[in-house]
Amino acid sequence: MMSVARHLTTAELDAGLDAIRASPREAGVLEMIVRRPAVGVREILEEGELDLARGLVGDTWHTRGSRRTPDGSPHPDMQLNIMGSRAAALVAQRKDRWALAGDQLFVDLDLSEKNVPAGTRLAVGSAVLEVTAQPHTGCQKFVERFGREAMMFVNSPIGRELHLRGINARVVQPGVIRVGDVVRKIATEGPPPPDRDCP
C-alpha cells in the first residue's frame, strides 16, 4: 500500500523547476513502467509490451471510454500517458508514490512543448512512440493525491509549457520495453507511417 505524504506548497514546487529544466533533451532513461489492470489498481513492471491496438498490454486503456471521442470510445491518441520522472519525483516526493499519478511511463527526458512537440517520435526498447496533440492535465484525483497547489503548478502556463503533468502518445511500432531502456528522440523525415488499421 502506498503511503501518504505531505502536499508541497507552491514555493516548494517552484523550487524544483531548475532540476526539471535540466532533464536530458535528446536521450534519457525509462525510469518506471506502470500497468493499470483495473480502476485504481497499479502494477509496477520491469518489462512491458507495447502493442499498436492495445497500447501497454494488460493496461485498461483499450477498455476505458473517453470524453474526447464522439462515441465515447478509447481515444487513439491517448494510448500512453508519459510523465517526466523529475516532475513526478517533485510532486510525489517518493518513488513509491509515482504510480498514483496514473501514467504508464515515467521517463527522465525533457518533455517540454519546445523539445517534444506533437509528432515527435521516441524510440524506447524495440518500440517507437509518437507524441500526440491531446493535452494531459491534472484532475481531481491528482488534487487528492498530490494537493491543489500541485495541480495548479502543473496546469500553470509554465507547467503547460514544460508539460509537467506529462504528455500523451500512441504506439507506432510495437515492441518490448524495460526499465532502464534509453528513451531517445528520432528523426521523422520520410513517408508517413502506414495506416494502423490496415493489415
N, C-alpha and C positions, 0 to 999 in steps of 0.2 A: 504494500500500500504506500502511495506517495505521500510524504509528509507535508505539512503546511509550512509556509514561510511568510515572513512579514512582507507586506507590499511596499515597494520602494516609492519614495517621493519623486516629484518632478525633478528636483535638483539632483537627486542621486542618479536618476535615469539620464539626465543631460550630461552628467559627469562621465558616462560610459560611451559617449558618441565618438570620441577620438579613437578608442580601441576598435569600434565598429568600422570607422572610416579607413582604418589601417588593414582591413581584410584584403587578402590577395586578389588581384584583378583578373589574371589570366588563367591561373590554375590553383585550385585549392584542394580540400580534402572532404570526403563524405564522413561526417562525424557520427551520425546516428540514422538508423532506419527504423521507422515505427509503422507497424501494421495495425489497422483498426478493424478487427473481425466483427465487431458489433458496436452499437452506440455506447459510448462511454468506456469502451474496453481498449486497452493498448497492449501490443506485443512488441517488445524490443527485439529486433533481429540483428544477427551478424551478417546475414546474406538474404537477399530478396531477388525475386524475378519480376522484371518489368515486361508487360505484355501490351500489344497495340490496342486490344479491345478492353482489357480489364484493368489497365494501369498496374499498380502493385498487386501481384497475385495474392489472393487471400484477404485483401482490403475490401471494404464495403462501398468504395466509390461507385462501382458499376450498378449497385442496387439502390443508391441514395438519389432521391429526386433533387432537382434544382429549381429555385425560383427564377433562375435566369434563362430557362428554356421555355419555349411556348407551351410544350406539352408536359412540363414538369419532369422530364427525363434527366438522367445524369448529364451534366454539361461536359462535352468532349474536350473543352479547353481548360477543364479544372480537374483532370485526372490525378494530378500530383500537386500537393501543396509543399513548397520548399521554403524553409526559413533559414536565415543566416545563423550559424551557431553562436556567433558573438552576441547577436541581439537576443537569442534565446537564453544564453547564459546570464545576460544582464537582467532581463525581466523575471526569469525563473529562479535565479540565484544559485540553484544547484542542478546538476545534470540529471538527477533522478526525477526532476520536475519538468524537464524539457517536453516530454511527451504530452503533457497537459495542454500544450498549445494546439494539438490536433493535427499538426503537419506530419507528413510521412518521411520527408527527408530533411536532414539538418546538415548544412554544408558551411565550411569555412571558405567563403568566397564573397566578393563584393557583389551584392545583388541589387545595387542601385539602378535606377532607371537609366542613368548615363552608361553604366557598364554592361548591363544585360537587358536592353530594351526588348519588347516583343519581337519575336522572330529569331532571337539569339539561340544558337544550338549549343548544348552542353553534352560532352561525352563523359560518361561515368561507367566504369566497368566495361562491359561489352555493349551497353545500351547508349542510345542518344535521345536526349530530350529537347523539346523546343519550348522556349518561354512564350506564353500567350499574353494577350492584352487584357484578360479578365483580372480585375483588381482583387487583391486579397487584403481584407481589412479586419480589424478587431471587432468582436461581437460581445454579447452579454456574457457568454461563457468565459471569454478572455478576461472580462472585468472580474468575474467571480474568482478566477484562478490567480490573476496577477495584479488586480486592482484597477480602479478607474483611471488613475494617473498614468498607468502603463498603457491603457487603451488610447488615451489622449496623446500620449507620446508617440505610439506607432502610427496613429492616424493624423498626426500633425503635418503641416506642409513639409518639414524636413524628414519626418518619418515616412511620408509617401514617396518623397524623392529618393530616399535611401532604401525603400522597400523594407522597412524594419519589421513589418508584420509578415513579410515574405512575398513570394510570387507564385503564380500558377503556371503549370507546364503540362505538356502532353508527350506521350511516348511516340517517337518517330522511327526508332529502331529498337526492337526488343532485345533483351539481354539480361545478364545476371550482374547484380551489383553487390558489393561487400563493403562493410565499414572499413575505412582506411583507403578506399579507392581514390585515385586522383579525379577531381572534377575540373574539366577544362573547357574553355570556350573553343569552338571550332568554326572554321570558315563555312559560310553558307552559300558561296557562289555556285553557279551551275544550274542545271534544270531543277524545277521543283520536284519534291518527292512524289511518288505515285500515290494515287487516291487510296486512303487506308481501307475503304470499303470494297475495293476491287480484289479479286482472288489473286 
